[in-house]
């Protein structure tokens, strides 16, 4: 299996607004790839889009993790 990405691959990155996700986003955009980036903060995603507006599409994501935690908390309290 070839571990290299094809030139101009279309890639979706979750957690792109900080940490490892942001670092991966920056590296892939330097490599010329087209990205859809998701994260918790729309404002941060817009700042990342400035790196390459023609190749980065921000898509804010409402995370369901709080719902999972609320469900678990309700289960444990019963």
Secondary structure, 3 states (H helix, E strand, C coil): CCCCCCCCCEEEEECCCCHHHHHHHHHHHHCCCEEEEECCCHHHHHHHHCCCCCCEEECCCCCCHHHHHHHHHHHHHC
